[in-house]
Amino acid sequence: MRVFVVAVLGLVGGFVGGIVLAELVGIAGLALFGGVAELSFVRFLPFVLAAGGAVAAPAIDARARRTSTTQS
């Protein structure tokens, strides 16, 4: 159950982080090039980072639990 909750939190966090990063890239493109840059991968950032977060969050949580139990 813990792995599922951590994976869902990673999914949501990755999606929100992807939206923020996509907006920052869009703002930077607007500021640097004076218009919308043709960066077609930017629209997929929220989905890619959500998938990465769903995979990485349980792995990071497992590593954190493993190191915390060995240090005690």
Secondary structure by P-SEA (a helix, b strand, c coil): caaaaaaaaaaaaaaaaaaaaaaaaaaaaaaacccccccccccaaaaaaaaaaaaaaaaaaaaaaaaaaaac
